[in-house]
């Protein structure tokens, strides 16, 4: 079995599954269903013998067109809609429902025997901070002896083992398979990022989170949502009895406060600034290496620390500790574990080759995140703040000049470059970013990302800080339909080494 499937596969007859689905939707059965189903998948590439293949309609193709591949790989039955039925190979055992995506999550949970109910599952949503919050929680729990797991942007970890996944929130069949693996490996608590896409597209259907946590909401994903209100409504749908038991929201965020008016589950609050919040951070001491502070909650006072700089990381850590407490974990134990672990991949990650200036790689690829990171780094420099920044293609176009404006307002030198242009013309994307970069900063355009990093490093002097923004933990640059190997951290280390070596050679010549 793969790392996303339990070793002890469940077994349910396809006929029983069809009967069970009849309680959720109109069902019709075509062909004989004498088979036992032991798994479920949306992807023909991940079919295991004994699987149910979910053939869903898509924007460009219908999954039923690939059913032959799934059957050849060992699928024993297909779930599809009436349109898909007409596309299947003759004689295919098939269960037909009007909208298969609407039942897929609950079906996957049923196939794997509701594994999430045997775990504490904490779901974290927000425009920025999801990865940091869930990762430091998982690291802190692990350090304190709690068997834990995390699912999110930089991948999945189960009981200390990295498991490769494709999406921030995996599709429902993969998600419930992962929960089944966690149960098999004795996981107590799973911290999980929950994206707005996952909520709208049903990827977390069949999961009722023990705790749902809201961090913040800013401009992002407006290529998918109609506007900010639509984006917020998607996030708010997590805070309903169908999806979560209790909720936690950030009083320092406008939309976090607004959530209190629309959530339909019991809610708690947290804040770094508001003394009226249920969970509060006080006595905050910020430093270049992180922060110390005191967490105060209902009947609780805890000394806390995080090894990531910035007030927003104090907020993320507070959210992690409060979420754990609401899930029934000991906040002292969790805070102590977090204080003993390091940072998060691609989040304010320092690249140190012994140089006398700082280079930091961060995933900031949206306006609020870029502004928060630059504001955090500004007090840490004795010289110039240099930023390498771009914007992704095939995504929200209106945020591009906003990113340029923020960079030019908060940095001293702005190097505008490419950041996953995808199928768009890279020069057009850069032009949109440059159009907003009208502040006091010196602004350069260097399309080649490696050369942009080289230019930023070349300009850095003692005490300067260089921020390479946008890609963080990513290890590829998407141009057209091709992903080229590219890791900002690796490239930065190479360019620092070359630049410092050249300077040393120059000083002795």
N, C-alpha and C positions, 0 to 999 in steps of 0.2 A: 504493500500500500504506500501511497505518497504521504508526505508530511501533512497534507491537508485532509487526509482521510483517517478515520480510526482503524487500528489493526483488526479489531473485532467488529467486522461489518455487521450492521443490523440486517434483518431479513423480514420483508413484509410482502405478501402476495400482491401482484399488480391488481388483481380483482378487488382485494380489500382496499387498496388505495383508491380505486375508482369509486367504491361505495363510500369511503370516507370523504372524498371530494364532493360527493353528492350533497353533503351538508353545507357546502360553501357556495356551490354554483350549479348551474344546469350542466349535466354531464351526459355525454353519449360515448359509447364504447364500440370500437370497430375492430374485428378480428378477435382471436382467442387470447386470453390473458392468464395462461397457466404458470407464469413465471414469478420467481421471487425477486424483488427489487432490493438491492443492497446499497444503493447510492443514487445520486442525482447530479446532473450537470447541464449547464447551458452551452458548454463548449465541446465540440467534437474532439478537440485536442486533449481534453482532460477526461474523456469517457473511460470508465473501468468496466470490465465484464460484470454484468448484473445491474447496470445503471438504468435509470429512467432518463431519457434525453428530453429536455425541455426545448421545443422548437418554437421560438417566439418571433413575432413580426418585428422587423427592424426598419430603420430609416432607409437603408439601401438594399436590403435583401431580407428574405424570410428564412428563419432557421430551418424550416421544413425542407428547403432546397438542399440541405447538407445532412439530412437524416440518413441517407445511405452510408455516409462515412461513419456516423455514430453507430449504426447497426453493425457495420463491419468491425468496429472497435469493440463490440460486445454489448451495446445497449439492447435491452430486452423489450422496451416499450417506449413509445413517444407520447409526450403531452404537447398538444398544440391547439390552435383555434380553428374555426371552420374553414378559413382561407388556407391554412396550412394543410388541412386534411387532403385537399385536392392535389397537393404537391408531393405527397409521400409515395414511396415505392409501393406497388400493389402487394397486398397481404400484410402490410406493416401492422403489428398490434398497436393500437392508438387509443388514447383517452382525449376527448375533445371537450374543451370548455370555452365559453365566449371570450374571456380575457385571461389567458393563462398567467400573465405577470401578476395579476391581482391575487392569485392563490399560491404563487410559487414559494414565497417565504414560509407560509404556514405549512405547505406540503413538505418543504425541506426539513423544517423542524420536526414534523411528524415522522418522516423517513428515518431521521437520526435520533428519534425518541426524545425530543425536547431537551437537548443537552444544556442549553443556556439556563434552564431552571435549576441545574445542579451547581451553578457558579454564582458568585457575586459579579454582576456585570455593570460597569460604570461607563455611561456614554457621554462623551464630551463633544459639544458642538460650538462653533464660533468661526468668525472669519480668520482670526489669527490666534495662535497659541495652542491649538488642539494637539499638535505633535509634542510640543514641550510639556504640556500638562500631563498627557497620558504617559509619555516616556519617563518623566521624573517620578511619576507615581509608580510605574512598574519597577523602575530601578530601586526606588526607596523601599518598596514592599519586598523585593528580592533581597536587598541588603539586610532587611530586618527579619529574614527567615520565612517570609510568606511565599508560597509557590504561586507565581503570578504569570500573567500574559498581557500582551499589548498588541493591538491591531491598528495600523494607521499608515500615514504617508510614507514613512521610511521602512515599511515592511511590518512583519509580524514576528513576535518572539513568544515562544511557549516554553515555560519552565527553563528559561535560559538558552533555548535553541532558536536561532534565526530561521524563519520560514518565508520563502519568497511568495509574495502576493502581488497582483497587478494593479489594484485600485486602492485608494484611501480606505474605502469601505468595500470589501469584496461583495460580489453578487451573492444573493441569498443562499443558493446551494453550497457555494464555497464557504460562506460564513458559518452556516450550521455544521458543515463538515469540520471546520476549525474548532468550533465549540465542542464537538464530539471528541476531537483529539485532546483538547484541554481537559475534558472530564476524564478521559482515559489516563492522562498523565498526572492526575491529582491536583490540577490547578484550583486554587481557592478563589482568586479574583482576577478578572480581565478588565483592563482599562482600554477603551475603544474610541477612536475618532468616529464621529458621525457627521458626514457631509450633507449638505442640502440636496445634492444629487441623489444620495442614498435614500433619503426620506421620500423624495418625489418619485423615484424609480422603484421603490419597494424593496431595496436591498436589505433593509433591516426588518422587514415584515417577519412576523413569527417570533420576535424578540421583545420581551418586556424588561427594560433595564431596571435594575434595582435603584439606580440614581441616574438622573439626566442633568448635565451641567451645561449652562450657557455662559460663554466667556465674553463675547462681544459681537458686534456686527458692523461691517464697513463695506465699502464699495468693492465688490468682486462678483464673478460669475454672472454678470449682466448679459453675457452672451447666451445664458441658459434661462435666467429669470427675467420677467418683463421689466421689473424695476425693484428698488430696495424693499418696497412693501411686500412684493411677491416673494422676494428672498427671505424676508423676515417671517412671512407666513409659513414657508417651508421649514425653517428652523423651529418655529413655535409648535409645529405639529408633533415634535418629539415630546412635548410637555402635556400629554394627554394620557388618560388611563390605559388606552390601548398600547401605549409604547413605554410607559415608565411608571414606577411606583411613587417616587418623590423627586423633586427638582431643586436645583441650586442655581441662582442667577446673580449676575454681577451688577451691583448698584452704581458702579462707576461708569457704566455704559448706558447710553440713552435707550438703546433697544433692550438692554437687560432690565431696566426699570419698567419699560413698556410690557415686557413679558409677564410681569406680575398681574396685569389686567386681563390677560388672555389665557394664561395657563389654567388647566382644569385638574391639576394634581396638587397636593400639598407642596408649598415652596418655601425654601430657606434662601437667605441672601448672604453675600459676602462683599467686602469692600476693603480697599487700602486707604480710602479717604473718609468714608461715611461712618461716624461713630454709632449710628443706629442700626447697622447691619448685624445680622445674627453671628456672622464670622468676620473677624476684623484682624488686620495687621497693624501693629503699632511698634514704636521704638525701632523704626526701620533705619538701618545703617547700610548705605550703598558703597561699594568699592569696585575697582576695575575687575576684580575676580568674582564678584557676586554680591550677596547681601545677607545680613542677619536681621531678624525681626522676631516679634512675639505674636503668636496666634492666640486670639481669645475667642471662645465660642461658648455655647450653652454649657456651663459648668466646667469649662476647660480653659487652661492657660498653658501654652506650649512654647518653648524656645525653638526657633526654626532657623534654617539657613539654606541657601541655594547657591551653587557654584556657577551661576550665570548672571551677568550684570544687568542692571536696569530695573526700574520700578515695575515694568510690565511683567518681569519674571518673578517678582515678589507676588504679584497678583495671580500668576499662573500657579505658583507653589501653594498659595493660600487656597486656591480652588481645588488643587489636588488633595490637600490635607482635609479640607472640609468635606469633599466628596467621599473620601475614604471613611470619615467619621459617620456620615449619613448612611453609608453602606454597612455600618456595624463594626468597622475596624478601629483599632486603638490609635487615636491621632498622635499620641506621644511616640508610639512605635514607628508610625509612618514618617513623622517629621524627623526622627532620629535617623531613619534609613536614608531619606532624601539628603540630609546634611552630610552623609558619608559617601555620596556618589558624585560623579562628575557631570559633564554637560550632555548635550543632545546633538547627534550628528547633523551638521549643516545649520545649526542654530547658534549664531554668534560664536562659531567655531574658529579658534585661533590657529593660524598657520605660522609656526615658529621654526625658523632655520638659523636662529642666533642673530638675526638682524636687529638693528637699533631703532626700528619702527615697528608698528603693529599692523598685521594683516588679518582681517576677519572675514570669514565667509558666512553669509546668511541667506536664508530662503526668501527673504522679503521680496515679493513679486507683485505686491498690491500696495496702494497708496498708504493706508493706515500702518501697515507693517514697516514700510520704508521710513515713514516719518518717526515711528517709535524707535527703530534701530539707530537712525542718525541722531536723534535726540539723546539716546543713551550713550553713544560714542563721543559726542561733542565734548563733554566734560573730561573725557579720558585722554584727550590729546593736548600736548604742549605746543603743537605746531599746526599743520594743516590737516583737514579732514578731506580725504580723496575718496570718491565713490565711483565704482564701475557699475553701470545700470543700463537696463534695456527693458523690453516688454515682449511678451509672448505673442506669436501670431495665432490667428483663428480664435482669438479671445476678445473680451470686451475692449473695443477700440477707444472708448471715451476716457479710460483711465490713463492712457499713454501720456498726454500732455500734463495730466495731474502728477504723474510720476516725475516728469521732467521738472515741473515747478517745485516740487518738494525737494528734489536733489539740489537744484540750483539755489534754493533758499537756505538750506541747512548745511551744505558742504562748501568747501573752498575750491575744489576742482572736481568737475563732473566729466567722466568719460562715458559717452553714450555708445553702446555696442549692441550686438545681436544677442537675443535670449530666446532660443527655440522659435525661430520664425515660422516653422511648419510650412504651410503651403502659401503663405503671403510673401510679397516682395520685401526683403529685409530693409532695403533703403527707405521704403515708405513707412515702415514701423519706426525706424530711427528718426525720420523726419517729424513724425507726430510727437515723439518724446522731446526732440529738440525744440519744437514749437512752444512747448511749455517751459523750457529751461531758460527763463529770462531774468534770473536773479543776479546777484553780485558775483557769483562764482565764475571761474574760468571754465568754459565748456568746450570739450573736444568731441569729435566724432571719429571712432575707430571701429569699423564694422567687424573685423575679425576679432573674435572674443579673446583668443590667446594674445594677440597684439595689443588689445585694450588693457588686459591685465599687465602685460609687459610695460606699457606706457605708464600705468598707475604706479607700479613698483619702481620704475626708473625715476619718477618724480619724487618719491618718498624720501624724506630726510629724517634725522634723529628726532624722535618724539611725535612724528606724524602717525596718523591712523588711516589705513586703506581698507575700505569696505567693498567687497565684491558681492553684489546683491543679485538675487533673483533665482539662483539654481540650488544653492545650499547643498543638500546631500545627493543631488542628481548626478548620475555618471554618464549622461549622454546629452548631446545637442541635436535637436530634431530640426532638420532642414528638408523641406519637401516631405516625402514619406520615409526618409532614411534617418535613423538615429545613429549619429557618429559618436564614438567614445570621447567623452569630455567631462572631466571632473575639476571644478574650480579649485578644489583643495590641492589636487595633484599639480595642476598647471601653475598655481600660485607658488607652490614650493619650488618647482623647477625654475620659475622666473626670478624668485628671490635669490636662489642659489646663483643663477647666472649674473644677476645684477650686482650682488654683493661681491662675487668673485671678480667681476670687471672693475669694481671700484677699488678693491684691494690691490689688484694688479696695477691700476692707474696710479695709486698713491705711492707705489714703490718704484715706478719707472722713472 
